[in-house]
């Protein structure tokens, strides 16, 4: 009896696995920052930090999204490279954040994490149509990725906070 080779993993499955891991990492950072910085302050002291947090979360998408898509469209395999590159960059940034929680360097590091998150999100959104065969599968794939992200984030955000 010969060994039967494993069935090949679909492109969507690979994307979904990557999405799940990145969603867990993002939720861990968000939960940790919320528990350690934003909710440990009095309401008066928290106002400027909440405003800064909102700016950090909105600015990367507003500034980078229009630039990322056209650039990635011109590169062969660019979206996959960007997702992998942003994952590595976020891992390095998470490491640096761990040692700078009480430093002013924390906010630029968190900003860079958010930029990497948004860059990966734009790249992933551009990849989804390439891993399905038709419009029906596209709608289903987007719904599955949303569900996967929510479940994975929900699993890790409690312990992170």
Rosetta blueprint (number, residue, H / E / L):
1 X L
2 X L
3 X L
4 X L
5 X L
6 X L
7 X L
8 X L
9 X L
10 X L
11 X H
12 X H
13 X H
14 X H
15 X H
16 X H
17 X H
18 X H
19 X H
20 X H
21 X H
22 X H
23 X H
24 X H
25 X H
26 X H
27 X H
28 X H
29 X H
30 X H
31 X H
32 X H
33 X H
34 X H
35 X H
36 X H
37 X H
38 X H
39 X L
40 X L
41 X L
42 X L
43 X H
44 X H
45 X H
46 X H
47 X H
48 X H
49 X H
50 X H
51 X H
52 X H
53 X H
54 X H
55 X H
56 X H
57 X H
58 X H
59 X H
60 X H
61 X H
62 X H
63 X H
64 X H
65 X H
66 X H
67 X H
68 X H
69 X H
70 X H
71 X H
72 X H
73 X H
74 X H
75 X L
76 X L
77 X L
78 X H
79 X H
80 X H
81 X H
82 X H
83 X H
84 X H
85 X H
86 X H
87 X H
88 X H
89 X H
90 X H
91 X H
92 X H
93 X H
94 X H
95 X H
96 X H
97 X H
98 X H
99 X L
100 X L
101 X L
102 X L
103 X L
104 X L
105 X H
106 X H
107 X H
108 X H
109 X H
110 X H
111 X H
112 X H
113 X H
114 X H
115 X H
116 X H
117 X H
118 X H
119 X H
120 X H
121 X H
122 X H
123 X H
124 X H
125 X H
126 X H
127 X H
128 X H
129 X H
130 X H
131 X H
132 X L
133 X L
134 X L
135 X H
136 X H
137 X H
138 X H
139 X H
140 X H
141 X H
142 X H
143 X H
144 X H
145 X H
146 X H
147 X H
148 X H
149 X H
150 X H
151 X H
152 X H
153 X H
154 X H
155 X H
156 X H
157 X H
158 X H
159 X H
160 X H
161 X L
